[in-house]
Amino acid sequence: MTDTTDTTRTRWTPRLWGTLVVLCAAMFLDSLDVSMVGVALPSIGADLHLSDSALQWVVSGYVLGYGGLLLLGGRAADLLGRRRVFLVALAAFAGASLLGGLVDSGPLLIATRFLKGVSAAFTAPAGLSIITTTFAEGPARNRALSIYTTCAAAGFSLGLVISGLLTSAGWRLTFLMPVPVALLALVAGVRLLPRQHTERPVGGYDVAGALTGTGSVLLLVFTVTEAQGAGWLSARTIGSLLLVAVLAAAFLLIESRTAHPLVRLGIFRNPSVRRANLTALTLMGAYAGFQFVATLYLQRLLGWSALETALGLLPGGAIVAFSAGAVGRLLDRYGPERLLPVGVALMTVGYASFLRLDEHSGFLGLVLPAMLLIGGGFALAFPSINAAATGGVPDDEQGLASGLVNTGLQVGGAIVLAVTTAVLTAGSGGGTDAQAQLAGYRPALLLVTGTIAVGLLLALTGAVRSGRGSAPTAAATAGSHPVPDYAYGAAAVTAADDAEVLSKR
């Protein structure tokens, strides 16, 4: 046997790079789609004659489909094949994007947004699990996750600017622009993505678990999104939340008793997975709430245009986009358990610094310092969460682990955003003058800061455990993630060779 570890450990083959590019393209489109539609909403409402309550569903429809079906998407990737699920979902995403740019009906547009969210609910966990089963745990995976995260941040940041430019020519272009990119990624994916042998589980699929689990998440996202309009203490909202609790209890009971569960509850015995998922809730929740408040503040109170707002928020995303290599090396050296609290702490300081806002604040004095802190923190925290949430998890549950952490991100964003909106509205009392608006923005930002502070406490517990030697290291778990032959650049590697190569990592 020829030992290739020394020469190929840091050198990836063109095919491996191509695989990563395809996966990053899908994540780029998912992130792009989230940010592009926001700037286009006023034009969409005017053209399709949508009220504000109906217009919010252009955004909420995507979140509902995305957050509600991530668990099902992640498990489907494990059971039906990650490659197959990814490609089918990517094709559906392209089709829904095309329809969204052609429809002339508000309800149809919202339906296409829901379909795009459903598609993303399958591509996101399938893509992440392809990465975590293709790249060995440790330096290779940390590098891949850093690049993957960079593409997500770049998509979100560029989406703000691209939308501002495209909307001036026509809002439909914001829906049509992703179509050719998705089709190119689909064609490349058919040729490049590694094939995976899958067999139907002996006990069949967990249909009851899928129905109750997906139903509870869908209903939860729907309820918190609609709560502001219906009233948080209304019979409708309370009844929906009770039904969510019933469905969630039924789901847990089913999963604890079925032989082939949708979610093996034992996965949460891994403390790293547990903390990563809880921290993901606070991380994306705080960011979604902050972006909402900051956008309203900059446009309504300071009078910035949509494009100026996008450019003002861009430095945060730019830091993430240009820090992939450095963050990958930091993950290698310190590990996610130690890096995560540093990132969350920077975000906490960034959100807290924005509490200094007033009617005369400027870009250099308020916005830029906050965005540099938030961007730097996000660059460290997001790949750390992904690494911690999937580290030490067997290959046949990587889709599940990916689906869980993505569900936490989306559901956290939906819940905290809904609560932030309610706090902002209550604080302003419906007033439109500067003082009334500030009276709404400040408590909303306090909520955002408090949310990320909870995440910081969770992350610090992981760092303490890691310092005591209780957290699993990459070296201890790398052997549980075999890597395809071409990842090492070898023409043919036997099972025994794989074991030897991985043992030397």
Backbone hydrogen bonds, N-H to C=O, Kabsch-Sander energy under -0.5 kcal/mol:
donor,donor_aa,acceptor,acceptor_aa,energy
3,D,1,M,-0.6
4,T,2,T,-0.7
8,T,4,T,-1.8
9,R,5,T,-1.4
12,W,10,T,-0.6
17,W,13,T,-2.3
18,G,14,P,-2.6
19,T,15,R,-2.3
20,L,16,L,-2.1
21,V,17,W,-2.4
22,V,18,G,-2.2
23,L,19,T,-2.0
24,C,20,L,-2.6
25,A,21,V,-2.3
26,A,22,V,-1.7
27,M,23,L,-1.9
28,F,24,C,-2.7
29,L,25,A,-2.2
30,D,26,A,-2.2
31,S,27,M,-2.4
32,L,28,F,-2.7
33,D,29,L,-2.5
34,V,30,D,-1.3
35,S,31,S,-1.7
36,M,32,L,-2.6
37,V,33,D,-1.0
39,V,35,S,-0.8
40,A,36,M,-0.9
41,L,37,V,-0.8
41,L,38,G,-0.9
44,I,40,A,-2.3
45,G,41,L,-2.9
46,A,42,P,-2.0
47,D,43,S,-2.2
48,L,44,I,-2.7
49,H,45,G,-0.7
50,L,45,G,-1.7
55,L,51,S,-2.7
56,Q,52,D,-1.7
57,W,54,A,-1.1
58,V,55,L,-1.8
59,V,55,L,-0.5
59,V,56,Q,-0.9
60,S,56,Q,-3.0
61,G,57,W,-2.2
62,Y,59,V,-0.5
63,V,59,V,-1.7
64,L,60,S,-2.9
65,G,61,G,-1.9
66,Y,62,Y,-2.6
67,G,63,V,-2.9
68,G,64,L,-1.6
69,L,65,G,-1.1
70,L,66,Y,-0.5
73,G,69,L,-2.6
74,G,70,L,-2.9
75,R,71,L,-2.2
76,A,72,L,-2.4
77,A,73,G,-1.7
78,D,74,G,-1.3
79,L,75,R,-2.3
80,L,76,A,-3.2
81,G,76,A,-0.5
81,G,77,A,-1.0
85,V,81,G,-2.5
86,F,82,R,-2.4
87,L,83,R,-2.4
88,V,84,R,-2.3
89,A,85,V,-2.3
90,L,86,F,-2.2
91,A,87,L,-2.1
92,A,88,V,-2.0
93,F,89,A,-2.2
94,A,90,L,-2.0
95,G,91,A,-2.1
96,A,92,A,-2.6
97,S,93,F,-2.1
98,L,94,A,-2.1
99,L,95,G,-2.3
100,G,96,A,-2.4
101,G,97,S,-1.4
102,L,98,L,-0.5
102,L,99,L,-1.3
103,V,99,L,-1.9
109,L,105,S,-2.2
110,I,106,G,-2.5
111,A,107,P,-2.2
112,T,108,L,-2.1
113,R,109,L,-1.9
114,F,110,I,-2.2
115,L,111,A,-2.2
116,K,112,T,-2.2
117,G,113,R,-2.1
118,V,114,F,-2.5
119,S,115,L,-2.5
120,A,116,K,-2.5
121,A,117,G,-1.8
122,F,118,V,-0.7
122,F,119,S,-1.2
123,T,119,S,-2.4
124,A,120,A,-2.5
126,A,122,F,-1.4
127,G,123,T,-3.0
128,L,124,A,-2.4
129,S,125,P,-2.3
130,I,126,A,-1.8
131,I,127,G,-1.8
132,T,128,L,-2.4
133,T,129,S,-1.3
134,T,130,I,-1.1
134,T,131,I,-0.5
135,F,131,I,-2.6
136,A,134,T,-0.5
141,R,136,A,-1.7
142,N,138,G,-2.7
143,R,139,P,-2.3
144,A,140,A,-2.1
145,L,141,R,-3.0
146,S,142,N,-2.0
147,I,143,R,-2.0
148,Y,144,A,-2.5
149,T,145,L,-2.7
150,T,146,S,-2.1
151,C,147,I,-2.0
152,A,148,Y,-1.7
153,A,149,T,-2.6
154,A,150,T,-2.8
155,G,151,C,-2.5
156,F,152,A,-2.2
157,S,153,A,-2.8
158,L,154,A,-3.0
159,G,155,G,-1.8
160,L,156,F,-1.2
161,V,157,S,-1.1
162,I,158,L,-3.5
163,S,159,G,-2.3
164,G,160,L,-1.4
165,L,161,V,-1.7
166,L,162,I,-3.1
167,T,163,S,-2.8
168,S,164,G,-0.7
169,A,165,L,-0.5
169,A,166,L,-1.3
170,G,166,L,-1.8
173,L,170,G,-1.5
174,T,171,W,-1.3
175,F,171,W,-0.5
175,F,172,R,-1.0
176,L,172,R,-1.9
177,M,173,L,-2.3
179,V,176,L,-1.3
181,V,177,M,-0.7
182,A,178,P,-2.7
183,L,179,V,-2.3
184,L,180,P,-2.2
185,A,181,V,-2.3
186,L,182,A,-2.1
187,V,183,L,-2.3
188,A,184,L,-2.4
189,G,185,A,-2.5
190,V,186,L,-1.9
191,R,187,V,-1.0
192,L,188,A,-2.1
193,L,189,G,-2.0
204,G,201,P,-1.7
207,V,205,Y,-1.8
210,A,206,D,-2.3
211,L,207,V,-2.4
212,T,208,A,-2.4
213,G,209,G,-2.8
214,T,210,A,-2.1
215,G,211,L,-1.9
216,S,212,T,-2.2
217,V,213,G,-1.9
218,L,214,T,-2.7
219,L,215,G,-2.5
220,L,216,S,-2.0
221,V,217,V,-2.6
222,F,218,L,-2.5
223,T,219,L,-2.7
224,V,220,L,-2.4
225,T,221,V,-1.7
226,E,222,F,-2.0
227,A,223,T,-1.2
230,A,226,E,-2.6
231,G,227,A,-2.9
234,S,231,G,-1.3
238,I,234,S,-2.6
239,G,235,A,-2.5
240,S,236,R,-2.0
241,L,237,T,-2.4
242,L,238,I,-2.2
243,L,239,G,-2.0
244,V,240,S,-2.2
245,A,241,L,-2.1
246,V,242,L,-2.2
247,L,243,L,-2.7
248,A,244,V,-2.7
249,A,245,A,-2.4
250,A,246,V,-2.5
251,F,247,L,-2.4
252,L,248,A,-2.4
253,L,249,A,-2.2
254,I,250,A,-2.5
255,E,251,F,-2.8
256,S,252,L,-1.7
257,R,253,L,-0.7
257,R,254,I,-1.0
258,T,254,I,-2.5
265,L,263,V,-0.8
267,I,264,R,-2.3
268,F,265,L,-1.6
269,R,266,G,-1.9
270,N,267,I,-1.2
274,R,270,N,-2.3
275,R,271,P,-2.6
276,A,272,S,-2.3
277,N,273,V,-2.1
278,L,274,R,-1.9
279,T,275,R,-2.9
280,A,276,A,-2.1
281,L,277,N,-1.4
282,T,278,L,-1.4
283,L,279,T,-2.7
284,M,280,A,-2.1
285,G,281,L,-1.6
286,A,282,T,-2.6
287,Y,283,L,-1.9
288,A,284,M,-2.7
289,G,285,G,-2.2
290,F,286,A,-2.5
291,Q,287,Y,-2.7
292,F,288,A,-1.8
293,V,289,G,-2.2
294,A,290,F,-3.2
295,T,291,Q,-2.4
296,L,292,F,-1.9
297,Y,293,V,-2.6
298,L,294,A,-2.6
299,Q,295,T,-2.1
300,R,296,L,-2.7
301,L,296,L,-0.8
301,L,297,Y,-1.2
302,L,297,Y,-1.8
304,W,298,L,-2.9
309,T,305,S,-2.5
310,A,306,A,-2.3
311,L,307,L,-2.5
312,G,308,E,-2.2
313,L,309,T,-1.9
314,L,310,A,-0.7
316,G,313,L,-0.8
317,G,313,L,-0.8
318,A,314,L,-2.5
319,I,315,P,-1.9
320,V,316,G,-1.4
321,A,317,G,-2.5
322,F,318,A,-1.8
323,S,320,V,-1.1
327,V,323,S,-2.7
328,G,324,A,-2.3
329,R,325,G,-1.8
330,L,326,A,-2.0
331,L,327,V,-2.5
332,D,328,G,-2.0
333,R,329,R,-1.9
334,Y,330,L,-3.0
335,G,330,L,-0.6
335,G,331,L,-1.6
338,R,335,G,-0.6
339,L,335,G,-1.9
340,L,336,P,-2.6
342,V,338,R,-0.6
343,G,339,L,-1.9
344,V,340,L,-2.5
345,A,341,P,-2.2
346,L,342,V,-2.0
347,M,343,G,-1.9
348,T,344,V,-2.2
349,V,345,A,-2.2
350,G,346,L,-2.2
351,Y,347,M,-2.7
352,A,348,T,-2.3
353,S,349,V,-2.3
354,F,350,G,-0.9
354,F,351,Y,-0.6
355,L,352,A,-1.5
356,R,353,S,-1.4
357,L,354,F,-1.6
361,S,358,D,-1.2
366,L,362,G,-1.8
367,V,362,G,-1.3
368,L,363,F,-3.4
370,A,366,L,-1.5
371,M,367,V,-2.6
372,L,368,L,-2.3
373,L,369,P,-1.9
374,I,370,A,-2.7
375,G,371,M,-2.8
376,G,372,L,-2.3
377,G,373,L,-2.4
378,F,374,I,-2.7
379,A,375,G,-2.3
380,L,376,G,-1.3
381,A,377,G,-2.8
382,F,378,F,-2.4
384,S,380,L,-0.9
385,I,381,A,-2.4
386,N,382,F,-2.0
387,A,383,P,-2.5
388,A,384,S,-2.6
389,A,385,I,-2.5
390,T,386,N,-1.1
391,G,387,A,-1.4
393,V,390,T,-1.4
395,D,480,S,-0.7
397,E,394,P,-1.9
398,Q,395,D,-1.5
401,A,397,E,-2.6
402,S,398,Q,-2.6
403,G,399,G,-2.6
404,L,400,L,-2.5
405,V,401,A,-2.0
406,N,402,S,-2.1
407,T,403,G,-2.2
408,G,404,L,-2.3
409,L,405,V,-1.9
410,Q,406,N,-2.4
411,V,407,T,-3.0
412,G,408,G,-2.1
413,G,409,L,-2.0
414,A,410,Q,-2.3
415,I,411,V,-2.7
416,V,412,G,-2.3
417,L,413,G,-1.8
418,A,414,A,-1.9
419,V,415,I,-2.2
420,T,416,V,-2.8
421,T,417,L,-2.4
422,A,418,A,-1.9
423,V,419,V,-2.5
424,L,420,T,-2.6
425,T,421,T,-2.5
426,A,422,A,-2.4
427,G,423,V,-2.4
428,S,424,L,-2.1
429,G,425,T,-1.4
430,G,425,T,-0.6
431,G,428,S,-1.9
437,Q,433,D,-2.3
438,L,434,A,-2.5
439,A,435,Q,-1.9
440,G,436,A,-0.8
440,G,437,Q,-1.0
441,Y,437,Q,-2.5
442,R,438,L,-2.2
444,A,440,G,-1.3
445,L,441,Y,-2.4
446,L,442,R,-2.1
447,L,443,P,-2.0
448,V,444,A,-2.0
449,T,445,L,-2.7
450,G,446,L,-2.7
451,T,447,L,-2.3
452,I,448,V,-2.1
453,A,449,T,-1.8
454,V,450,G,-1.6
455,G,451,T,-1.5
456,L,452,I,-2.0
457,L,453,A,-1.9
458,L,454,V,-2.0
459,A,455,G,-2.5
460,L,456,L,-2.4
461,T,457,L,-1.6
462,G,458,L,-1.3
463,A,459,A,-1.8
464,V,460,L,-2.4
465,R,461,T,-2.2
466,S,462,G,-2.4
467,G,463,A,-2.3
468,R,464,V,-1.3
469,G,466,S,-1.4
470,S,465,R,-2.4
471,A,465,R,-0.6
477,T,473,T,-1.1
478,A,474,A,-1.5
480,S,477,T,-2.0
481,H,478,A,-1.6
487,A,484,P,-1.6
488,Y,485,D,-1.6
489,G,486,Y,-0.6
490,A,485,D,-1.1
498,D,494,T,-2.5
499,A,495,A,-1.9
500,E,496,A,-2.0
501,V,497,D,-3.0
502,L,498,D,-2.8
503,S,499,A,-1.9
504,K,500,E,-1.0
504,K,501,V,-0.8
505,R,502,L,-1.3
